[in-house]
Amino acid sequence: LLDDEVGDILKVSEGRWQIEECFRIMKTDFSARPVYLREENRIKAHFLICFLALTIYRYLEKKLDSKYTCEQLLDTLKAMNFAGIQEQGFIPLYRREKITDDLHEACGFRTDYQFITKSKMRTIQKKSKGKE
């Protein structure tokens, strides 16, 4: 630190709250700890999944202009369930709200229609994987 410029040190210090917030989100919202795994590859996989979840959350947060907390987004995403209708398609089981509309807009597809055919759901899945 003695050789670093004061401006560089202050820049790192100013961003420290973001690092602390990431750790808080990982520990509380994503339940990254405690880890009840023994095998190294499973421990690494657990933390990789948590890191990917944090990355996706940060992406959504940026796309949604930080309008919602991590808890709000997680609760909403968890509640976005569907019922399968005998080989025909899916019916959304969640209530449409401002946050769901914003998520649909950010992701570029909608799942809140009355009935989603199997082919439409496959199209949504392909789009979510970047295989448009």
Sequence and secondary structure as in RCSB ss.txt:
>XXXX:A:sequence
LLDDEVGDILKVSEGRWQIEECFRIMKTDFSARPVYLREENRIKAHFLICFLALTIYRYLEKKLDSKYTCEQLLD
TLKAMNFAGIQEQGFIPLYRREKITDDLHEACGFRTDYQFITKSKMRTIQKKSKGKE
>XXXX:A:secstr
 TTS HHHHHHHHHTHHHHHHHHHHHHHTS   S    SHHHHHHHHHHHHHHHHHHHHHHHHTTT S HHHHHH
HHHH  EEEETTTEEEE S   HHHHHHHHHHT    SS EEHHHHHHHHHHHTT  
